Amino acid sequence: MYTFQIYTTLNDEMRYHDEIEIYYLIPIMMVIIPSVYFIRIKLFDKLVHGIDLKKIEAELDEYERKEKEDSETDIIK
């Protein structure tokens, strides 16, 4: 964001400052902000809370497998 502002301040050929930059910033920030937030959440959960997402996913897979086996045995009976 500041890069655009510095560029327009130093560029004397531009007539209007801070009017066009928002159109360039919106798509860039739509990519950067969620990706930084996602990385922060993963690090925060793993390091601060001690939550390992791979273990949780393995437990869910095991639970789904057991449910599927139970439903298959119910069908056979």
N, C-alpha and C positions, 0 to 999 in steps of 0.2 A: 504494500500500500504506500509506504513511504517512498519507494523507488519511483513510482509514478509522480508523486508530488515533487520530488527533487528534480526529476527530469523536466517537468513542465516549468518549474521555477527557473532552471538554468537555460531552457530553450526559449530564446527571445522571439522566435518566429510564430509561436502559438498566440492567437488572439485571446482565446478564452481558456482560463485555467480552472481546473476542478469541475468541469462540466462533462467531459467525455470519459474521464478516468473511471467513473463508476461502472460504465458498460464493460470495461476491460476487467475490472476488479471482481465483479459478481461471479463470472464463471470460474475464475482462478480461486476465489475464496470458497466456492461451492465444492471444490476438490480438496483444497488444503485443510480447511477446518475439520471436516469429518474424518479425514485420514489421521490428522494429529490427535484428535479426540479418541479415535479407535486405538491408536498405539498407546496413548496415555492410560486408557481403561485397562488394556491387557497388562501393561506393566504394573499398574497400581494394584490390580487384583492379585497378580502373581506374587509381587514382592511385599505388599503391605498386608493383605488379607490372607495370603497363603493359599489362594484358590488356584488349583491346577485344572484348567479347562479340559485337558486330555483325560484326566481321571473321571471327571464328571461325564464326559462323552462316552467313555468306556462303560461306566455304570448304566447309563441310559441304553446303550446297545445291549448290554446283558439283560436288562429289564425287558426290552422289546423282544429279545430272543426267548426268554422264559414265557412271556405272554403268548407268543406265537406257538410255542410247544404246548402250552396248556390248552389253547384253542383247538389245536390239531387233535389232542387226546380227547377233548370233549366231543369232537365231531366223530371220532372213531367209536366212542361208546354209544 
